[in-house]
Amino acid sequence: MPGPAATGRLGRMTTHRAPKPAASTQPVERAVVAGLALAVLAGVGWIAGMLYTVIGWPL
């Protein structure tokens, strides 16, 4: 039955650390906010266009 000597064969364990995140994620935030703002503007424009179409539709 192997005792403490068997543990010595394993050697030292290495540590694997994840890379540190970027110091600033500001450009990504700006892109997301800009995309959301454009989506809101597109939605408002679509709703306005639909209202214009429905109101002007000949009955």
Secondary structure, DSSP 8 states (H G I E B T S, - for coil): ---HHHHHTT------------S--HHHHHHHHHHHHHHHHHHHHHHHHHHHHHHHS--
